[in-house]
Every structure is written in C-alpha cells, then in structure tokens.
Amino acid sequence: MIVYDAVFCVSPEHKYIALKAIKSLAIFSKAKRIFVITAQNNFVFFYTNLNCESLSLILLDEDDIIEGVDLFFVKKVLEERIGINERAGWYFQQFIKMAVSKEIIDLASFYLLWDSDTLMLDYITFFDSNNRVLINPKKEYHKPYFDVMKKIIGLDKKVNFSFISEHLMINKNYMQELINIIQKNAPENVLWVKFILDSIDDDSLSGSGFSEYEIYGNFISVKYKNSYSCRSLKSTRNGANFYGINPDKYDIFYLTKFNYKIVTFEHWQPSFEFFILINKILAKVFYEVRLFLNKDDLQLKNITQIF
C-alpha cells in the first residue's frame, strides 16, 4: 500500500467548514498525516476544536513555508501591478501547495491536496492496482492558465480534460522537478513564485491567472504519462446551494443517498433560505428514519463522527 499525507490550505473564511473536511479525511481516507497550513492566528481555533493527536494533525504557519514569500509579498506584487490585492490569498495557497513538496522535509512521497471547503462522504482510493494515481477529470477550460504554462515551462495543454478538481494526489518528486524547471526558466535572481506572477497578464492577474493543478497535470502528462489513470467520482460543488455554508450531519448523510463521494460548500454561492430550509427538513427526516430502521448503519455512524 502506498503511504501518503494530506495537505490543506485553510483561509479564515473556510476554517469552520475545514473542521468538517479534516474529520472527513481522517475517517474516509488512508492519509498517514494531515497537514493544515494556515495563518498562525488560526492555530488556537484548530487546537481548540480538533484533537490534533488522534487525527495525526500537524499545523504549519503559511508564512513559513516558502522562504522569502508570505501573503504580504504576494499582496505587494499584485498592488504594484494592478493596484488591488484581493486575489493574493488565492494565488498564495497555490504556491504553498507546490512548495510543500520541497519544504516539508519528511513529507510522504505522495501527498493529497484537498480543498478546505470540501467533504469526503465515503471511502475513496487514490491509486489503482498498478499503483498509478487516480485522477478525477473535469471539463473546465480557462485559457489564461495555459498561456502562463506556455510562458514558464514552454508547454501547451496536452489533454482533453481539466485536472482542476476538489483534490489531486501529487508525486512529491514530480512536483519538485516542476518547480526546478520553473526556477531554471526564471530570470536571474527571480524566485519561481515571482516568475509565475510576472508571467500572468494584467487582465488575468485580478482574477484567475494560474492553476497549480493544470500545470502539474499537464507536466506529468508529458513527462510521466503512465503515472496516472482517470476515473469518475460523483461530486458536486453546489453543497451551499442546498444546505448553506454550514451543513450538519443530517445534510451530509442525505447527500450520501445520491451516491455523492465529494461535496464542496463554496462561500460565494447564492443562498435561498426557504429552499435550504426545506432541504434541511427532508434531510433530518431521512436521517431519523434510517437511524430508526438500522441503528448500526455504518455509513450513518461514520458521517456522525464528522460532527
């Protein structure tokens, strides 16, 4: 069995749903350890609300991961280029997810990137019988991602799907190699992080100008094309539309009825309170009926442990 760690980057607005996401991975994945990378002032919150030892949870300060690069650094680059810095955190967490391959010394050879607003609802394997990483392909296409990829590593889009999913299993050595290539292509004395930001057009920098998932995925598609295989997992990014941004055990268990393996609760989604209320009532009724019919329902017990 391949040993892997899990890595979360958690922003302040995601810390409550992240509690549930972390517990869901502890229950349903085989991650050896869970690294939570967040601002240091969030540490007390996680220490207070999670049993870090039992969950094999390790908290790391986001500003200590990349030498010479913190959130302030990324904000400053954006401000100097386009006068605003609202997307700094979004870029910063991508660089962290790449950099951990080099900066966490004892990180496992594989590490699972997992979105902090996403819950795992059932057991999921991440390697096939030939020890290839299992990719969950998507249909997204965003041209600026590939424009930047071409500039920094000379690579065009190589597959007919997107690697951008709620998660991605990373080979640590492959990610290190990718960073080394980016750094080698960067101008002298320019750090790879700055090189990436400098390569994003102004129009894209204020929005979504770079994807660590797309560049890593397309890189291994060329260099290590036999290292992964595609599979389909039923997932939805619309959890907040149905149950709001703070789901309870009834909501999550009801979603398992539809065979969802992964559900994301995005803060930006519009919420319709009456619709959410009806869904929550249905979910609670479903939960109570299942509990009455089968008090030993393993799936019900597993979901309950998240809350």
Secondary structure, 3 states (H helix, E strand, C coil): CCCEEEEEEECHHHHHHHHHHHHHHHHHCCCCCEEEEECHHHHHHHHHHCCCCCCCEEEEEHHHCECCECHHHHHHHHHHHHCCCCCHHHHHHHHHHHHHHHHCCCCCCEEEEECCCEEECCCCCCECCCCCEEECCECCCCHHHHHHHHHHHCCCCCCCCECCCCEEEEEHHHHHHHHHHHHHHCCCCCCHHHHHHHCCCHHHHCCCCCCHHHHHHHHHHHHCCCCEEECCCCEECEHHHHHCCCCCHHHHHHHHCCCCCEEEECCCCCCCHHHHHHHHHHHHHHHHHHHHHCCCCHHHHHHHHCC
